[in-house]
Amino acid sequence: MTTLQTLKARTVALVAIAGLVLAACANQMEPAKKLIADVEAAVAAAGADAQQYIPEQVSSVNQKLADLKAAFDKQDYKTVLAGAPALVTEAKGLADAAAAKKKEVLEALGAQWTQLAADLPQAVSAVESKLTAIAKTKKLPSGVTKDGVAAAKAGLAQAKGAWDEAKAAFTAGNVQAALDKAKGVKSTLADAAAKLGIAAPAPAG
């Protein structure tokens, strides 16, 4: 075989090898692309609850997804195919993890609500009773001022309205909003009680 023939043979071989490499890459590209899409779909399916209740896990998945996308852009499909299946499983687990965490949080919030729902009516009753007692006497108790009584009356009215709003929010399923409102009610009633010289009722139970 002449030198020219040898060069031609080598060229043909190199072209054939290159063709095989390109074909292999093409065969890997679509599966890699699909796996990345599967991860994205699983993250999207987890929704806002995952962002709210397990943000660190979502961030971890998104970082790994970004790494796989970078490998895909470099046509490193082998890396994508090696790492993506596990990430798909992890991403699909986000929804269940978020649901479990949400349940845990709501149960804790529910316990707080139950306590406040027991405490606040007692606080309202204590302030009302003291105001009624003061109204029946011509002399203010020691340490209680006329302005303090007026402020306590206003605070009581405000607390009652806010407590109604808190109960409505809880009934509507807005537990966190209900708790925030109820805590404000508790603070208002405590201030009113202080102005009347009485202690806030001890927690129920």
C-alpha positions as CSV (number, residue, x, y, z in Angstrom):
1,M,0.0,0.0,0.0
2,T,1.4,3.4,-1.0
3,T,1.8,6.3,1.4
4,L,-1.2,8.0,-0.3
5,Q,-3.4,5.0,0.1
6,T,-2.4,4.7,3.7
7,L,-3.3,8.3,4.4
8,K,-6.6,7.9,2.6
9,A,-7.3,4.8,4.7
10,R,-6.5,6.6,7.9
11,T,-8.7,9.5,6.9
12,V,-11.6,7.2,6.1
13,A,-11.1,5.5,9.5
14,L,-11.1,8.8,11.3
15,V,-14.2,10.0,9.6
16,A,-15.9,6.7,10.4
17,I,-14.9,7.1,14.1
18,A,-16.0,10.7,14.2
19,G,-19.3,9.6,12.7
20,L,-19.7,6.9,15.3
21,V,-18.9,9.5,18.1
22,L,-21.5,11.9,16.7
23,A,-24.1,9.2,16.4
24,A,-23.4,8.1,20.0
25,C,-23.8,11.7,21.2
26,A,-27.0,12.1,19.2
27,N,-28.3,8.9,20.8
28,Q,-27.5,10.2,24.3
29,M,-28.8,13.7,23.7
30,E,-32.5,13.0,23.6
31,P,-32.6,10.8,26.7
32,A,-30.5,13.4,28.6
33,K,-32.8,16.1,27.5
34,K,-35.9,14.1,28.6
35,L,-34.3,13.4,32.1
36,I,-33.7,17.1,32.6
37,A,-37.3,17.9,31.6
38,D,-38.5,15.2,34.0
39,V,-36.6,16.9,36.9
40,E,-38.1,20.3,35.9
41,A,-41.6,18.9,35.8
42,A,-41.2,17.3,39.2
43,V,-40.0,20.6,40.8
44,A,-42.9,22.4,39.2
45,A,-45.3,19.8,40.4
46,A,-44.1,20.3,44.0
47,G,-45.4,23.9,43.7
48,A,-45.5,26.7,46.1
49,D,-45.8,24.5,49.1
50,A,-42.3,23.1,48.5
51,Q,-40.9,26.6,48.2
52,Q,-42.6,27.6,51.5
53,Y,-42.0,24.6,53.6
54,I,-38.8,22.9,52.4
55,P,-36.9,25.7,50.6
56,E,-33.5,24.2,51.3
57,Q,-34.4,20.9,49.6
58,V,-35.8,22.8,46.6
59,S,-32.7,24.9,46.4
60,S,-30.5,21.7,46.5
61,V,-32.4,20.1,43.7
62,N,-32.3,23.3,41.6
63,Q,-28.5,23.6,42.1
64,K,-28.0,20.0,40.9
65,L,-30.4,20.6,38.0
66,A,-28.3,23.7,37.0
67,D,-25.2,21.6,37.1
68,L,-26.8,19.0,34.8
69,K,-28.0,21.7,32.4
70,A,-24.4,23.0,32.3
71,A,-23.1,19.6,31.4
72,F,-25.8,19.2,28.8
73,D,-24.9,22.5,27.2
74,K,-21.3,21.2,27.0
75,Q,-22.7,18.1,25.3
76,D,-21.5,16.0,28.2
77,Y,-24.5,13.8,28.0
78,K,-22.8,11.0,29.8
79,T,-22.7,13.0,33.0
80,V,-26.4,13.9,32.6
81,L,-27.4,10.3,32.1
82,A,-25.4,9.2,35.1
83,G,-26.7,11.9,37.5
84,A,-30.2,12.7,36.3
85,P,-32.1,9.5,37.3
86,A,-31.3,10.0,41.0
87,L,-32.2,13.7,40.7
88,V,-35.5,12.8,39.1
89,T,-36.3,10.6,42.2
90,E,-35.2,13.4,44.5
91,A,-37.3,16.0,42.7
92,K,-40.3,13.7,42.8
93,G,-39.9,13.4,46.5
94,L,-40.3,17.1,47.0
95,A,-44.1,17.0,46.9
96,D,-44.3,14.4,49.6
97,A,-41.7,16.1,51.8
98,A,-43.5,19.4,51.4
99,A,-46.8,17.8,52.3
100,A,-45.3,16.2,55.4
101,K,-43.7,19.5,56.6
102,K,-46.9,21.4,55.9
103,K,-48.9,19.0,58.0
104,E,-46.3,19.3,60.8
105,V,-46.4,23.1,60.7
106,L,-50.2,23.3,60.6
107,E,-50.5,20.9,63.5
108,A,-48.1,23.1,65.5
109,L,-50.1,26.2,64.5
110,G,-53.3,24.5,65.4
111,A,-52.0,23.8,68.9
112,Q,-51.1,27.4,69.3
113,W,-54.6,28.4,68.1
114,T,-56.3,26.0,70.5
115,Q,-54.4,27.6,73.4
116,L,-55.2,31.2,72.3
117,A,-58.8,30.2,71.8
118,A,-59.0,29.1,75.4
119,D,-57.0,32.1,76.8
120,L,-58.5,35.1,75.0
121,P,-62.2,34.7,76.0
122,Q,-60.9,34.6,79.6
123,A,-59.0,37.8,79.1
124,V,-62.0,39.5,77.5
125,S,-64.2,38.4,80.4
126,A,-61.6,39.6,83.0
127,V,-61.4,43.1,81.4
128,E,-65.2,43.3,81.0
129,S,-65.8,42.4,84.6
130,K,-63.3,44.9,85.9
131,L,-64.8,47.7,83.8
132,T,-68.3,46.8,85.0
133,A,-67.0,46.8,88.6
134,I,-65.4,50.2,88.1
135,A,-68.6,51.6,86.5
136,K,-70.5,50.7,89.7
137,T,-68.2,52.6,92.0
138,K,-67.6,56.3,92.2
139,K,-64.0,55.9,93.2
140,L,-61.3,54.5,90.9
141,P,-59.1,51.8,92.3
142,S,-55.6,52.7,93.4
143,G,-53.3,53.1,90.4
144,V,-56.1,53.3,87.9
145,T,-56.8,56.6,86.1
146,K,-59.8,57.9,84.2
147,D,-57.7,57.9,81.0
148,G,-56.6,54.4,81.7
149,V,-60.2,53.3,82.0
150,A,-61.1,55.0,78.7
151,A,-58.1,53.4,77.0
152,A,-59.1,50.0,78.4
153,K,-62.6,50.3,77.0
154,A,-61.3,51.3,73.6
155,G,-58.8,48.4,73.7
156,L,-61.5,45.9,74.7
157,A,-63.7,47.0,71.8
158,Q,-60.7,46.8,69.4
159,A,-59.8,43.3,70.8
160,K,-63.3,42.0,70.3
161,G,-63.4,43.1,66.7
162,A,-60.0,41.7,66.0
163,W,-60.9,38.4,67.7
164,D,-63.9,38.0,65.5
165,E,-61.6,38.6,62.5
166,A,-59.1,36.0,63.8
167,K,-61.9,33.4,64.2
168,A,-63.1,34.1,60.7
169,A,-59.6,33.7,59.3
170,F,-59.2,30.4,61.1
171,T,-62.5,29.1,59.8
172,A,-61.4,30.1,56.3
173,G,-58.3,28.0,56.7
174,N,-55.9,30.9,57.0
175,V,-54.3,29.6,60.2
176,Q,-51.2,31.8,60.2
177,A,-53.2,34.9,59.6
178,A,-55.6,33.9,62.4
179,L,-52.7,33.3,64.7
180,D,-51.1,36.7,63.9
181,K,-54.4,38.4,64.5
182,A,-55.0,36.5,67.8
183,K,-51.6,37.4,69.1
184,G,-52.4,41.0,68.5
185,V,-55.6,40.6,70.4
186,K,-53.7,39.0,73.3
187,S,-51.4,42.0,73.4
188,T,-54.2,44.5,73.3
189,L,-56.1,42.7,76.2
190,A,-52.9,42.5,78.2
191,D,-52.4,46.3,77.8
192,A,-56.1,46.9,78.8
193,A,-55.7,44.7,81.8
194,A,-52.6,46.5,82.9
195,K,-54.4,49.8,82.7
196,L,-57.1,48.4,85.0
197,G,-54.6,47.0,87.5
198,I,-55.4,43.4,86.9
199,A,-53.3,40.5,85.7
200,A,-53.9,38.8,82.4
201,P,-55.5,35.4,83.0
202,A,-53.2,32.4,83.3
203,P,-53.1,30.1,80.2
204,A,-55.8,27.5,80.2
205,G,-54.9,24.0,81.3
